[in-house]
Amino acid sequence: MNNHFYEPHFSAEHMARKIFYLEDKMKNLRSGSLVTRRGNQYIRIPEKRNSYFEKKADSPEGRILLNEILEAKKTKNELSLILKEWKKYYPSVDLLPPPPLRRSLPVPEQMTLENYLNHPNCNNPHPNKTPYVFEDIVLRSRFELIAAQAFKDLGIGFKNEFPIITPTGIFFMDMVVPVPERGRCVGFEFAGRIDDPVYMNNVNYKITNYISVNLIPNHDVIFVFGGKDWLPSTDEIKKAIIFGIENC
């Protein structure tokens, strides 16, 4: 779909789920500020009316508080943005708590939020023959570069070259996205040579190994395909990203 008037967006249920998740998260985070006095930096945390306490920013407690107020600021900005999206797409829909998640499939260990935050630190040993730079990330294909821009346009962060441990070895998933409002992550593979039999054999081998560790194709990991001389439009890539996040 190449209609530039079309703008992919999330469903009302998913957006509501994320809004209530972020609001709950904000309740458990401290607000505060970083102040400088006499050459030293302090974390200032408000308490009761007109009162606050401070900790040196370079102290163990100060570093913990700094991380917390930075997370609070990031969460507040994220919440502000999605509330604007809600008003844009669903101005006449009441914002109500979504129903509880009902899972029929367990979340695979390698798609948990804990694994996303603490995944094994290992690098892909295969040489990158076609490097593409996106911000501070070196990607392996033009397809991944276009996908990375699509993630950015949608305001979605990701990790690339994400290690997936299987009985036959470690495979590196193109991109993995945390979906905390659904209590998990979802992966994406951007396969750009569907018309190359050797390449597709390697993709099928990868799929087989993902299945061996309980990753279900198009549920836990979304495959988006293109050809040697063609790729799906950016809008189609965005729709695939949104589908994966809403249906994982």
C-alpha positions, 0 to 999 in steps of 0.5 A, spaced: 500 500 500 503 506 497 497 511 499 501 516 503 495 518 506 494 512 510 497 512 517 498 505 520 496 505 528 494 501 533 487 499 535 483 502 541 484 496 545 492 496 545 493 503 546 488 503 552 492 497 555 499 501 554 496 507 557 493 504 563 500 500 563 504 507 563 499 510 568 500 504 573 508 505 572 508 512 573 505 511 580 511 507 582 516 511 580 519 517 583 519 524 580 525 529 581 531 533 578 538 534 578 541 540 581 548 543 581 551 546 588 558 548 589 560 544 584 557 538 586 551 534 583 545 532 587 538 528 586 533 532 589 526 528 590 520 532 593 516 529 599 511 533 602 509 540 600 515 545 600 520 539 602 525 535 599 531 531 600 537 530 596 542 525 595 549 526 591 549 524 584 555 520 585 553 516 591 550 509 590 543 511 592 544 517 588 545 513 582 539 509 583 535 515 584 537 518 578 536 512 574 529 512 577 527 519 575 530 518 568 525 512 567 520 517 570 521 522 565 521 517 559 515 514 561 511 521 562 513 523 555 511 516 552 505 517 556 504 524 553 505 521 546 500 515 546 495 520 549 495 524 544 495 518 539 489 516 542 485 523 542 488 523 534 485 516 532 479 515 537 476 522 539 469 519 541 471 513 544 471 512 552 478 510 555 476 504 559 481 499 562 482 493 557 480 486 559 485 482 562 489 478 558 487 471 556 493 467 554 492 460 551 499 460 549 505 460 554 510 466 553 517 462 551 523 464 556 527 467 550 521 472 549 520 474 556 521 481 558 527 479 563 531 475 558 530 482 553 533 486 559 538 481 561 540 477 554 546 473 553 552 478 551 554 475 545 556 477 538 554 475 531 560 471 528 558 471 521 561 477 517 557 483 515 558 483 508 553 489 507 553 494 513 548 499 513 548 504 519 542 507 522 544 512 528 549 508 532 547 501 530 550 497 524 545 493 520 546 487 515 541 489 510 537 495 506 531 491 508 533 492 516 535 499 515 528 501 512 525 497 518 529 500 523 526 507 520 519 504 520 520 502 528 523 509 529 517 513 525 512 509 530 516 511 536 518 503 538 525 501 540 528 495 539 534 491 540 538 488 533 542 482 532 538 479 538 541 472 540 536 466 541 539 460 544 537 453 541 540 446 541 544 447 535 547 453 536 545 461 537 541 464 532 541 472 531 534 475 530 534 481 526 530 485 531 526 484 538 521 489 541 519 489 548 511 489 549 511 490 557 503 492 556 503 485 554 508 482 559 513 480 554 517 481 547 516 479 540 521 478 535 522 480 527 525 477 521 526 481 515 528 476 509 529 480 503 531 474 498 525 470 498 526 468 490 533 465 492 532 458 494 539 457 498 537 464 502 530 461 503 533 454 505 537 458 511 531 462 513 527 455 513 533 452 517 532 458 522 525 457 523 526 450 525 530 452 530 526 457 533 520 452 533 525 447 537 525 452 543 518 454 542 518 460 538 511 460 534 512 463 527 508 469 526 506 469 534 513 470 537 517 472 531 514 475 525 517 474 518 516 479 513 519 478 506 521 481 500 525 480 494 532 481 491 529 487 487 523 489 491 521 490 498 514 491 501 512 499 502 514 502 509 506 502 510 506 495 509 512 494 514 509 498 519 502 494 519 507 488 520 510 491 526 503 493 529 500 486 527 506 483 531 506 487 537 498 487 538 498 479 537 504 476 541 
